[in-house]
Amino acid sequence: MTTTTLAVLVPLLPFLGAGAGLLLGRTVPGLVRPLAVLPTLTSLVLAAVVAARQGGDSAVDAATQLTPTGSVPIDLALHIDGFAALVAVLVGVVATCVQIYSTGYLRDDPRYPSYAALVSLFTSAMLLVVYSGDLMVLLVGWEVMGICSYFLVGHYWETPEARAASLKAFLVTKLGDVPFLIGLFALAVDAGSFRITTVLATVADGGLDHPTLIALLLLAGVAGKSAQFPLHTWLPDAMAGPTPVSALIHAATMVAAGVYFVARLLPVFAASSAALVVLAVMAAATMAGSALAALAQDDIKRVLAYSTIGQLGYMTGALAVGDRGAAVFHLLSHGAFKALLFLAAGVIIHAAGTNSLAAMSRMRNLRARVPDAYWTMTVALLALAAIPPFSGFFSKEAVLGAAEHAATGHAGSVPGAAGWIVLVAGLLSALLTAAYAARLWLLAFHGQGAEAPDHGRQPVTMTAVLWVLAVPSLAFGLAVGTLPDWFDGHELAPKLTTSVLGTGLALAGALVTYGAWRHTTALAARVPIGAVAAHPQADGGEVEAEAIATHTPAYGDIASAPDPADPGRLLLGPLHRHAAAGFHLDAVYAALFVRPVQAAARLVRFLDREVVDTYVRGAGTAPRLLGAAVRRAQTGNVQTYLSALLAGTVVLAVAAVLVATAGA
């Protein structure tokens, strides 16, 4: 079987599995799990075969025209280079792990058939984005992922949080997709084709007429899809969905699509220095802001959500300095350890029996109760904090090394300002990342909160997946010597300066957090249990007001009160309250966009009801009144009719006499 045929089957098999699952899931329950796991697993095997055949050599290209358009043609095209081949394998690995994990995590969920089918469709859409050689076909996968995320985030639609989160995710990403679509059309008009190879050839020949405008329009869609500042606010709220969905979205689909898109079309963005600087500023704000927010969250999934936003910032930072090899390297590394982090968090939540106990301040004795999650999550957190020799160290250092290379003026046309912005923000974020990773580990596994009820051992389908993902989280960085063959030959080995600075800052962040935790733990031991809610570090009455403003539950009892042993409160000080609320961006957007739109809607409703409807009602009322008057004249009495006829005759006669007299 040819490589092209195998590549076509990679996204097609999960799509067929999704269709079969939706059609047969409820009528033949025994087929649900095989239809969820086997097509995705087979797709993973085929993606690995395609990657092995491609081998980092010249790209595999194939195309057939879908239909004549009369202008810019649209082709069903494949373009599989080293980037695409490896990213497809990542998508297959994470999707297969999520499907296997979900058979245990959602084994009692009545809506599991539709859930599994949507996960397969989500996987198929991302694989279509990865392999597509035509921008319009890529857009199909891009938008299908958006609708899948809407349904999957809103899986628990009975809860208002899930309904609001799914709607917010859909609307915010669509806000970016509108300029993204315009940018795609503008790019195709300049290049004369939607084919990626043609677009890149046009850029190489200097054929783009509006490179800055096109790049900025495309970046709006990337910011929405990959949750970058300022369109990142949907991702933390998306934690209302099932935890395996969070793992899929954060590790291999949806948010990875934006980074992958920029990596594939990087020459388009590199054609505009202004666009690279904008991308660098966006990445820097995303990295630093999300790391501070993660340090202030209590819910373990929200910590990981802000962590994803920050790590995506590293990837876009690498792209801003013109190194897509470092960006995709970190995308692959991050996909493994972030999927592991979310699935381990799911084991913790499953052990507690409810999503509501994901608050780290309420966790106690979890190290002994969930040893698989403890050890594997420790590996993933070390990778996240970029501690050598874990995979995150190598990929993050590749990003920092690329930023240093650009800052010192050795990256060709990349502005030095972009390099310095990414480098400074990346080093600061390395410190903060290690701090919130250490805080999560200490509070989740060594906390002194109220112990949750024990729901027994977890299914082997959940715990086994953790150990599978722990392997690349630990060892994937060792492939740094062979990856340049897949990534345009760009050197990815750690640089001495950034390695020392990055690792030193990471260790400092972890040690300072540990010291703060020891201090706050000792302090909490001296605070009477009834005084927890009134403790100065609990923010007093501001907690409830902040909870209302951010639509999160207020601390209604002592068990859910702010934990005085939280080192994040000590480290952030007065900034903690603002960081916990995501620096109030939701409130800003509500004031700038939501409330004006609601006010405009109320005005339109008033005008429709009181003005437009008045004319409509008047148009019906006038004939009705006229009809009523005529109806009164129809009495059915012959004498009345004769009297009216006689009176009319007299009136006409008098009128005729008067007219004749006036004429004389």
C-alpha positions as CSV (number, residue, x, y, z in Angstrom):
1,M,0.0,0.0,0.0
2,T,1.4,3.4,-1.0
3,T,2.3,6.1,1.6
4,T,-0.4,8.3,0.1
5,T,-3.1,5.7,0.6
6,L,-2.0,5.1,4.2
7,A,-2.0,8.8,4.9
8,V,-5.6,9.1,3.6
9,L,-6.6,6.3,6.0
10,V,-5.1,8.0,9.0
11,P,-7.8,10.7,9.4
12,L,-10.5,8.6,7.6
13,L,-10.5,5.7,10.1
14,P,-11.4,7.8,13.2
15,F,-14.0,9.5,11.1
16,L,-15.6,6.2,10.1
17,G,-15.4,5.1,13.8
18,A,-17.2,8.2,14.8
19,G,-20.0,7.7,12.3
20,A,-20.4,4.0,13.3
21,G,-20.4,4.9,16.9
22,L,-23.1,7.5,16.5
23,L,-25.3,5.1,14.4
24,L,-24.8,1.9,16.4
25,G,-23.7,3.1,19.9
26,R,-27.1,2.9,21.5
27,T,-28.6,0.0,19.5
28,V,-25.6,-2.3,19.9
29,P,-23.9,-1.3,23.2
30,G,-21.3,-4.0,23.0
31,L,-19.7,-2.2,20.0
32,V,-19.2,1.1,21.6
33,R,-15.8,0.5,23.2
34,P,-14.3,-1.3,20.2
35,L,-15.5,1.4,17.8
36,A,-14.0,4.0,20.1
37,V,-10.6,2.4,20.6
38,L,-9.8,0.2,17.5
39,P,-10.1,2.8,14.7
40,T,-8.0,5.3,16.7
41,L,-5.4,2.7,17.5
42,T,-5.2,1.6,13.9
43,S,-4.9,5.2,12.8
44,L,-1.9,5.5,15.2
45,V,-0.2,2.5,13.7
46,L,-0.7,3.8,10.2
47,A,0.6,7.3,11.2
48,A,3.7,5.6,12.6
49,V,4.2,3.7,9.3
50,V,3.8,7.0,7.4
51,A,6.3,8.7,9.6
52,A,8.8,5.8,9.2
53,R,8.4,5.9,5.4
54,Q,8.7,9.7,5.3
55,G,11.7,9.5,7.5
56,G,12.3,13.3,7.6
57,D,13.1,13.3,3.9
58,S,11.4,15.3,1.2
59,A,7.7,16.0,1.8
60,V,5.0,13.6,0.5
61,D,2.7,15.6,-1.8
62,A,-0.5,14.4,-3.6
63,A,-3.6,16.3,-4.8
64,T,-6.8,16.0,-6.7
65,Q,-9.1,18.8,-7.5
66,L,-12.4,18.7,-5.6
67,T,-14.4,20.8,-8.0
68,P,-13.8,23.7,-10.5
69,T,-14.4,26.9,-8.6
70,G,-13.9,29.3,-11.5
71,S,-11.3,31.3,-9.6
72,V,-8.9,30.0,-6.9
73,P,-9.0,26.2,-7.1
74,I,-9.6,24.0,-4.0
75,D,-7.7,20.7,-4.0
76,L,-8.0,17.6,-1.8
77,A,-4.3,17.6,-1.1
78,L,-1.7,16.0,1.2
79,H,1.5,17.7,2.3
80,I,3.4,15.5,4.8
81,D,6.8,16.7,5.9
82,G,8.8,15.8,9.0
83,F,6.7,18.1,11.2
84,A,3.4,16.7,10.0
85,A,4.5,13.1,10.3
86,L,5.6,13.4,13.9
87,V,2.7,15.6,15.0
88,A,0.2,13.0,13.5
89,V,1.9,10.3,15.7
90,L,1.5,12.5,18.7
91,V,-2.2,13.0,18.0
92,G,-2.6,9.3,17.5
93,V,-0.8,8.4,20.8
94,V,-2.8,10.9,22.9
95,A,-6.1,10.1,21.3
96,T,-5.6,6.4,21.8
97,C,-4.6,6.9,25.4
98,V,-7.7,9.1,26.0
99,Q,-10.1,6.6,24.4
100,I,-8.7,3.7,26.5
101,Y,-8.6,5.8,29.6
102,S,-12.2,6.9,29.0
103,T,-13.5,3.4,29.0
104,G,-12.8,3.3,32.7
105,Y,-13.3,7.0,33.6
106,L,-16.8,7.1,32.0
107,R,-17.8,3.5,32.3
108,D,-21.1,4.4,34.1
109,D,-21.9,7.5,32.0
110,P,-25.1,7.0,29.9
111,R,-23.8,9.4,27.3
112,Y,-20.5,7.5,26.7
113,P,-21.4,6.4,23.2
114,S,-21.9,9.9,21.9
115,Y,-18.8,11.1,23.9
116,A,-16.6,8.4,22.3
117,A,-17.9,9.2,18.8
118,L,-17.2,12.9,19.3
119,V,-13.6,12.2,20.6
120,S,-13.0,10.1,17.4
121,L,-14.4,12.9,15.2
122,F,-12.2,15.4,17.1
123,T,-9.2,13.2,16.4
124,S,-10.1,12.9,12.7
125,A,-10.4,16.6,12.4
126,M,-7.0,17.3,13.9
127,L,-5.4,14.7,11.7
128,L,-7.0,16.4,8.7
129,V,-5.4,19.7,9.8
130,V,-2.0,18.0,10.2
131,Y,-1.9,16.2,6.8
132,S,-3.8,18.7,4.7
133,G,-2.0,20.4,1.8
134,D,-4.8,22.8,1.0
135,L,-5.8,25.7,3.3
136,M,-9.6,25.3,2.6
137,V,-9.5,21.6,3.5
138,L,-7.4,22.5,6.6
139,L,-10.2,25.0,7.5
140,V,-12.7,22.2,7.5
141,G,-10.8,20.3,10.1
142,W,-10.2,23.5,12.0
143,E,-13.9,24.3,12.3
144,V,-15.0,20.7,13.0
145,M,-12.7,20.8,16.0
146,G,-14.5,23.9,17.2
147,I,-17.9,22.2,17.1
148,C,-16.5,19.1,18.7
149,S,-15.0,21.1,21.6
150,Y,-18.4,22.7,22.1
151,F,-20.2,19.4,22.6
152,L,-17.4,17.7,24.6
153,V,-16.8,20.7,27.0
154,G,-20.6,20.8,27.5
155,H,-20.8,17.0,28.1
156,Y,-22.2,17.6,31.6
157,W,-24.8,19.9,30.2
158,E,-27.0,19.5,33.3
159,T,-24.6,21.9,35.1
160,P,-24.7,25.6,34.3
161,E,-20.8,25.7,34.4
162,A,-20.5,23.2,31.6
163,R,-23.2,25.0,29.5
164,A,-21.5,28.4,30.0
165,A,-18.0,27.0,29.3
166,S,-19.0,25.3,26.1
167,L,-20.7,28.4,24.8
168,K,-17.8,30.6,25.8
169,A,-15.3,28.3,24.1
170,F,-17.3,28.3,20.9
171,L,-17.9,32.1,20.8
172,V,-14.3,33.2,21.7
173,T,-12.7,30.9,19.2
174,K,-15.2,32.0,16.5
175,L,-14.3,35.6,17.3
176,G,-10.8,34.7,16.1
177,D,-12.0,32.6,13.2
178,V,-13.7,35.5,11.4
179,P,-10.4,37.4,10.7
180,F,-8.7,34.1,10.2
181,L,-11.0,33.2,7.3
182,I,-10.5,36.7,5.8
183,G,-6.8,36.2,6.1
184,L,-6.9,32.9,4.3
185,F,-8.8,34.4,1.4
186,A,-6.4,37.3,1.2
187,L,-3.5,34.9,1.2
188,A,-5.0,32.7,-1.5
189,V,-5.7,35.8,-3.7
190,D,-2.1,36.9,-3.4
191,A,-0.8,33.5,-4.0
192,G,-3.4,32.4,-6.6
193,S,-4.0,29.1,-4.8
194,F,-5.0,27.6,-1.5
195,R,-2.3,24.9,-1.9
196,I,0.3,25.2,0.9
197,T,3.2,24.4,-1.4
198,T,2.1,27.2,-3.9
199,V,1.7,29.7,-1.0
200,L,5.2,29.0,0.3
201,A,6.7,29.3,-3.2
202,T,4.9,32.6,-3.6
203,V,6.3,33.9,-0.3
204,A,9.8,32.7,-1.3
205,D,9.5,34.7,-4.5
206,G,8.3,37.8,-2.7
207,G,4.9,37.6,-4.3
208,L,2.8,38.6,-1.2
209,D,1.3,42.0,-1.7
210,H,0.0,42.4,1.9
211,P,2.2,40.3,4.2
212,T,1.6,42.2,7.4
213,L,-2.1,42.4,7.0
214,I,-2.4,38.8,6.2
215,A,-0.2,37.7,9.0
216,L,-2.1,39.7,11.6
217,L,-5.5,38.4,10.4
218,L,-4.2,34.9,10.6
219,L,-2.8,35.5,14.1
220,A,-6.3,36.4,15.4
221,G,-7.5,32.9,14.6
222,V,-4.4,31.4,16.1
223,A,-4.8,33.4,19.3
224,G,-8.4,32.0,19.6
225,K,-7.7,28.4,18.7
226,S,-4.4,28.2,20.7
227,A,-5.7,30.2,23.7
228,Q,-3.1,33.0,23.4
229,F,-3.5,36.4,24.9
230,P,-6.0,38.1,24.6
231,L,-8.3,35.3,23.5
232,H,-7.2,32.7,26.1
233,T,-10.0,33.2,28.6
234,W,-12.1,30.3,27.3
235,L,-9.5,27.6,28.1
236,P,-9.6,27.6,32.0
237,D,-13.4,27.6,31.9
238,A,-13.3,24.6,29.5
239,M,-12.2,22.5,32.5
240,A,-15.9,22.0,33.2
241,G,-15.8,19.1,30.7
242,P,-14.7,15.5,31.4
243,T,-11.0,15.3,32.3
244,P,-10.0,13.1,29.4
245,V,-11.4,15.7,27.0
246,S,-9.2,18.3,28.7
247,A,-6.2,16.0,28.1
248,L,-7.1,15.7,24.4
249,I,-7.7,19.4,23.9
250,H,-4.6,20.5,25.8
251,A,-2.1,17.9,24.5
252,A,-2.8,17.1,20.9
253,T,-5.8,18.8,19.4
254,M,-7.5,22.2,19.2
255,V,-4.9,24.4,21.0
256,A,-2.1,22.6,19.2
257,A,-3.7,23.4,15.9
258,G,-2.9,27.1,16.0
259,V,0.8,26.5,16.8
260,Y,1.0,23.9,14.1
261,F,-0.6,26.2,11.6
262,V,1.9,29.0,12.2
263,A,4.8,26.5,12.1
264,R,3.6,25.1,8.7
265,L,3.2,28.7,7.2
266,L,6.0,30.3,9.1
267,P,7.5,32.0,6.0
268,V,4.3,33.9,5.6
269,F,4.7,35.4,9.1
270,A,8.4,35.8,8.7
271,A,7.8,38.0,5.7
272,S,6.6,40.7,8.1
273,S,8.9,41.9,10.9
274,A,6.0,43.7,12.5
275,A,4.0,40.5,12.6
276,L,6.9,38.7,14.3
277,V,7.2,41.4,17.0
278,V,3.4,41.2,17.6
279,L,3.7,37.5,17.9
280,A,6.6,37.9,20.4
281,V,4.6,40.3,22.5
282,M,1.6,38.1,22.5
283,A,3.7,35.1,23.5
284,A,5.5,37.0,26.3
285,A,2.2,38.3,27.8
286,T,0.7,34.8,27.6
287,M,3.7,33.1,29.2
288,A,4.1,35.5,32.1
289,G,0.4,36.2,32.8
290,S,-0.7,32.6,32.7
291,A,2.2,31.5,35.0
292,L,1.1,34.0,37.6
293,A,-2.5,33.0,37.2
294,A,-1.6,29.3,37.6
295,L,0.3,30.1,40.8
296,A,-3.0,31.4,42.3
297,Q,-5.5,28.7,41.3
298,D,-6.9,26.2,43.8
299,D,-8.6,23.8,41.3
300,I,-6.0,21.4,40.0
301,K,-7.4,21.4,36.5
302,R,-7.4,25.2,36.3
303,V,-3.7,25.1,37.3
304,L,-3.0,22.8,34.4
305,A,-5.2,24.9,32.0
306,Y,-3.2,28.0,32.7
307,S,0.0,25.9,32.4
308,T,-1.1,24.9,28.9
309,I,-1.6,28.5,28.0
310,G,1.9,29.3,29.2
311,Q,3.5,26.4,27.4
312,L,1.8,27.3,24.2
313,G,3.3,30.8,24.7
314,Y,6.7,29.2,24.6
315,M,5.8,27.6,21.3
316,T,4.5,30.8,19.8
317,G,7.6,32.5,21.2
318,A,9.9,30.1,19.3
319,L,7.9,30.8,16.1
320,A,8.3,34.6,16.7
321,V,12.0,34.2,16.6
322,G,11.8,32.1,13.4
323,D,12.6,28.6,14.8
324,R,9.7,26.3,14.0
325,G,11.9,23.3,14.9
326,A,12.0,24.4,18.5
327,A,8.3,25.2,18.5
328,V,7.3,21.7,17.2
329,F,9.8,20.0,19.5
330,H,8.2,21.6,22.5
331,L,4.7,20.8,21.0
332,L,5.6,17.1,20.9
333,S,7.2,17.1,24.3
334,H,4.4,19.1,25.9
335,G,1.8,16.9,24.4
336,A,3.2,13.8,26.2
337,F,3.6,15.3,29.7
338,K,0.5,17.5,29.6
339,A,-1.7,14.5,28.6
340,L,-0.1,12.7,31.5
341,L,-0.8,15.5,33.9
342,F,-4.5,15.7,33.0
343,L,-5.1,12.0,33.1
344,A,-3.3,11.7,36.4
345,A,-5.5,14.5,37.7
346,G,-8.5,12.5,36.4
347,V,-7.3,9.6,38.5
348,I,-7.2,11.9,41.6
349,I,-10.7,13.2,40.8
350,H,-12.0,9.7,40.1
351,A,-10.6,8.5,43.4
352,A,-12.5,11.3,45.2
353,G,-15.7,10.5,43.3
354,T,-16.5,14.0,42.1
355,N,-15.2,16.9,40.1
356,S,-16.0,19.2,43.0
357,L,-13.1,17.8,45.0
358,A,-10.4,18.9,42.6
359,A,-9.5,21.8,44.9
360,M,-6.0,21.2,46.1
361,S,-6.7,22.8,49.4
362,R,-9.0,19.9,50.2
363,M,-6.6,17.1,49.3
364,R,-5.1,14.9,51.9
365,N,-3.2,11.6,51.9
366,L,-3.4,11.2,48.2
367,R,0.2,9.9,47.8
368,A,-0.8,6.6,49.5
369,R,-4.2,6.3,47.9
370,V,-3.2,6.9,44.2
371,P,0.4,5.8,43.9
372,D,0.3,5.4,40.1
373,A,-0.9,9.0,39.8
374,Y,1.7,10.2,42.3
375,W,4.7,8.8,40.6
376,T,3.7,9.5,37.1
377,M,2.5,13.0,37.9
378,T,5.8,13.6,39.6
379,V,7.6,12.7,36.3
380,A,5.2,15.0,34.3
381,L,5.7,17.9,36.7
382,L,9.5,17.6,36.5
383,A,9.2,17.7,32.7
384,L,6.9,20.7,33.0
385,A,9.4,22.5,35.2
386,A,12.1,21.7,32.7
387,I,14.3,19.9,35.1
388,P,17.0,17.8,33.3
389,P,17.0,15.1,32.1
390,F,13.2,15.1,31.6
391,S,11.8,15.9,28.2
392,G,10.6,19.4,29.0
393,F,14.1,20.5,29.7
394,F,15.4,19.8,26.2
395,S,12.4,21.2,24.4
396,K,12.1,24.4,26.5
397,E,15.8,25.0,26.3
398,A,15.5,24.7,22.5
399,V,13.0,27.6,22.7
400,L,15.2,29.7,25.0
401,G,18.3,28.9,22.8
402,A,16.4,30.1,19.7
403,A,15.4,33.3,21.5
404,E,19.0,34.0,22.6
405,H,20.1,33.3,19.0
406,A,17.6,35.9,17.7
407,A,18.4,38.4,20.5
408,T,22.1,38.5,19.6
409,G,21.2,39.2,15.9
410,H,22.1,35.8,14.5
411,A,18.6,34.8,13.2
412,G,18.7,36.6,9.9
413,S,15.6,38.8,9.3
414,V,14.1,38.2,12.7
415,P,14.0,41.4,14.7
416,G,16.4,41.4,17.7
417,A,13.6,43.0,19.8
418,A,11.5,39.8,19.3
419,G,14.3,37.7,20.5
420,W,14.8,39.8,23.7
421,I,11.1,39.8,24.4
422,V,10.8,36.1,24.2
423,L,14.0,35.4,26.0
424,V,13.2,37.6,29.1
425,A,9.6,36.4,29.3
426,G,10.8,32.8,28.8
427,L,13.3,33.0,31.7
428,L,10.8,34.6,34.0
429,S,8.2,32.0,33.1
430,A,10.7,29.2,33.8
431,L,10.9,30.5,37.4
432,L,7.1,30.8,37.7
433,T,6.5,27.4,36.0
434,A,8.7,25.6,38.5
435,A,7.0,27.5,41.3
436,Y,3.4,26.5,40.4
437,A,4.5,22.9,39.5
438,A,6.1,22.5,43.0
439,R,3.0,24.1,44.6
440,L,0.7,21.7,42.8
441,W,2.8,18.7,43.9
442,L,3.0,19.8,47.5
443,L,-0.6,20.7,47.9
444,A,-2.0,17.7,46.0
445,F,0.1,15.0,47.5
446,H,1.4,16.4,50.8
447,G,-1.5,18.7,51.7
448,Q,-3.3,18.8,55.0
449,G,-6.9,19.4,53.8
450,A,-10.0,17.4,54.6
451,E,-9.6,13.9,53.4
452,A,-12.1,12.9,50.6
453,P,-13.9,9.6,50.7
454,D,-12.0,6.7,49.3
455,H,-13.7,5.2,46.2
456,G,-11.3,2.3,45.9
457,R,-8.7,1.4,43.3
458,Q,-8.9,2.8,39.8
459,P,-9.5,0.7,36.7
460,V,-6.4,-0.7,35.1
461,T,-7.3,1.1,31.8
462,M,-6.7,4.4,33.6
463,T,-3.6,3.6,35.5
464,A,-1.8,1.7,32.7
465,V,-2.2,4.7,30.4
466,L,-0.3,6.9,32.9
467,W,2.8,4.7,32.7
468,V,2.6,4.6,28.9
469,L,2.7,8.4,28.8
470,A,5.4,8.6,31.5
471,V,7.9,7.0,29.1
472,P,8.0,9.9,26.5
473,S,7.7,12.5,29.4
474,L,10.9,11.1,30.8
475,A,12.9,10.0,27.7
476,F,11.6,11.9,24.6
477,G,14.2,14.6,25.1
478,L,17.0,12.1,24.5
479,A,15.9,12.1,20.8
480,V,17.2,15.7,20.5
481,G,20.1,14.5,18.4
482,T,18.0,12.8,15.8
483,L,15.1,15.4,15.5
484,P,17.0,17.9,13.4
485,D,16.8,15.5,10.5
486,W,13.0,15.9,10.7
487,F,13.0,19.6,11.5
488,D,14.8,21.2,8.5
489,G,18.2,20.4,10.1
490,H,17.9,23.1,12.8
491,E,20.1,22.4,15.8
492,L,18.0,21.7,18.9
493,A,20.6,20.8,21.5
494,P,20.6,22.9,24.7
495,K,22.8,26.0,24.8
496,L,25.1,26.5,27.8
497,T,23.9,30.0,28.7
498,T,20.2,29.4,28.6
499,S,20.5,25.9,30.1
500,V,22.3,27.3,33.2
501,L,19.9,30.3,33.5
502,G,16.7,28.3,32.8
503,T,17.6,25.4,35.1
504,G,18.9,27.7,37.8
505,L,15.7,29.8,37.8
506,A,13.6,26.6,37.8
507,L,15.4,25.2,40.8
508,A,15.1,28.6,42.6
509,G,11.4,28.7,41.9
510,A,10.9,25.2,43.3
511,L,13.0,25.8,46.4
512,V,11.4,29.1,47.2
513,T,7.9,27.6,46.8
514,Y,9.0,24.7,49.1
515,G,10.3,27.2,51.7
516,A,7.0,29.1,51.5
517,W,5.0,25.9,51.9
518,R,7.0,24.9,55.0
519,H,6.4,28.4,56.4
520,T,2.7,28.5,55.7
521,T,2.2,24.9,56.9
522,A,3.8,25.7,60.2
523,L,1.7,28.9,60.4
524,A,-1.5,26.9,59.7
525,A,-0.7,24.4,62.4
526,R,-1.0,27.3,64.9
527,V,-4.3,28.6,63.6
528,P,-7.4,27.3,65.2
529,I,-9.6,25.4,62.7
530,G,-12.6,27.7,63.3
531,A,-10.5,30.7,62.5
532,V,-9.4,29.6,59.0
533,A,-11.9,31.6,57.2
534,A,-11.1,34.7,59.2
535,H,-7.3,34.3,58.8
536,P,-5.7,37.4,57.1
537,Q,-4.4,35.2,54.3
538,A,-7.9,34.2,53.4
539,D,-8.6,37.7,51.9
540,G,-11.5,38.3,54.3
541,G,-14.7,39.5,52.7
542,E,-13.1,40.0,49.3
543,V,-13.3,36.2,48.7
544,E,-17.1,36.1,48.3
545,A,-17.1,39.2,46.1
546,E,-14.4,37.8,43.9
547,A,-16.2,34.5,43.6
548,I,-19.3,36.3,42.4
549,A,-17.3,38.3,39.9
550,T,-15.6,35.2,38.5
551,H,-18.7,32.9,38.6
552,T,-16.9,30.5,41.0
553,P,-18.3,29.1,44.2
554,A,-17.8,31.2,47.3
555,Y,-16.2,29.7,50.4
556,G,-19.4,28.8,52.1
557,D,-18.0,26.6,54.8
558,I,-14.8,25.9,56.7
559,A,-14.0,22.9,54.6
560,S,-13.8,24.9,51.4
561,A,-12.3,28.0,52.9
562,P,-8.9,29.3,51.5
563,D,-6.1,27.2,52.7
564,P,-3.7,29.2,54.9
565,A,-1.0,26.6,54.0
566,D,-1.1,27.7,50.4
567,P,2.4,29.0,49.4
568,G,0.9,30.8,46.4
569,R,-0.7,33.4,48.7
570,L,2.6,34.1,50.4
571,L,4.5,34.3,47.2
572,L,2.1,36.5,45.3
573,G,0.9,38.7,48.2
574,P,-1.6,41.3,47.2
575,L,-1.3,40.2,43.6
576,H,-2.9,36.8,44.5
577,R,-6.5,37.9,44.4
578,H,-6.1,39.4,40.9
579,A,-4.1,36.5,39.6
580,A,-6.8,34.0,40.9
581,A,-9.4,35.9,38.8
582,G,-7.2,35.8,35.7
583,F,-6.4,39.5,36.1
584,H,-10.1,40.3,35.6
585,L,-10.0,39.9,31.8
586,D,-13.4,38.3,31.9
587,A,-14.8,41.4,33.7
588,V,-13.1,43.7,31.2
589,Y,-14.6,41.8,28.3
590,A,-17.9,41.8,30.0
591,A,-17.7,45.6,30.4
592,L,-16.4,46.3,26.9
593,F,-18.4,43.7,24.8
594,V,-20.9,41.6,26.7
595,R,-22.8,44.4,28.4
596,P,-22.9,46.8,25.4
597,V,-24.2,43.9,23.2
598,Q,-26.8,43.0,25.8
599,A,-27.8,46.7,26.0
600,A,-28.1,46.9,22.2
601,A,-30.2,43.7,22.2
602,R,-32.5,45.2,24.8
603,L,-32.8,48.4,22.7
604,V,-33.6,46.3,19.5
605,R,-36.2,44.3,21.4
606,F,-37.8,47.6,22.7
607,L,-37.9,49.1,19.2
608,D,-39.3,45.9,17.7
609,R,-42.0,45.6,20.4
610,E,-42.9,49.2,20.8
611,V,-42.3,50.8,17.4
612,V,-42.3,48.1,14.7
613,D,-45.1,46.1,16.3
614,T,-47.1,49.3,16.6
615,Y,-47.2,49.7,12.9
616,V,-47.9,46.1,12.4
617,R,-50.8,46.2,14.9
618,G,-52.1,49.4,13.3
619,A,-52.2,47.8,9.9
620,G,-54.5,45.2,11.2
621,T,-56.5,47.4,13.6
622,A,-57.7,49.9,10.9
623,P,-59.4,47.4,8.6
624,R,-60.8,45.7,11.7
625,L,-62.5,48.9,12.9
626,L,-63.8,49.7,9.4
627,G,-65.2,46.2,9.2
628,A,-66.9,46.7,12.6
629,A,-68.5,50.0,11.4
630,V,-69.8,48.4,8.2
631,R,-71.0,45.4,10.2
632,R,-73.2,47.7,12.4
633,A,-75.0,48.9,9.3
634,Q,-76.0,45.4,8.3
635,T,-79.0,45.0,10.7
636,G,-81.2,42.8,8.5
637,N,-84.2,45.2,8.9
638,V,-85.8,46.0,5.6
639,Q,-87.5,49.2,6.9
640,T,-84.1,50.5,8.1
641,Y,-82.6,49.8,4.6
642,L,-85.6,51.7,2.9
643,S,-85.2,54.6,5.4
644,A,-81.5,54.9,4.6
645,L,-82.2,54.7,0.9
646,L,-84.9,57.5,1.1
647,A,-82.6,59.6,3.3
648,G,-79.8,59.2,0.8
649,T,-82.1,60.2,-2.1
650,V,-83.2,63.3,-0.2
651,V,-79.6,64.3,0.5
652,L,-78.6,63.8,-3.2
653,A,-81.6,65.9,-4.3
654,V,-80.8,68.7,-2.0
655,A,-77.2,68.6,-3.1
656,A,-78.3,68.8,-6.8
657,V,-80.5,71.8,-6.1
658,L,-77.8,73.6,-4.3
659,V,-75.3,73.0,-7.1
660,A,-77.9,74.2,-9.7
661,T,-78.6,77.4,-7.7
662,A,-74.9,78.1,-7.3
663,G,-74.4,77.7,-11.1
664,A,-77.2,80.2,-11.9
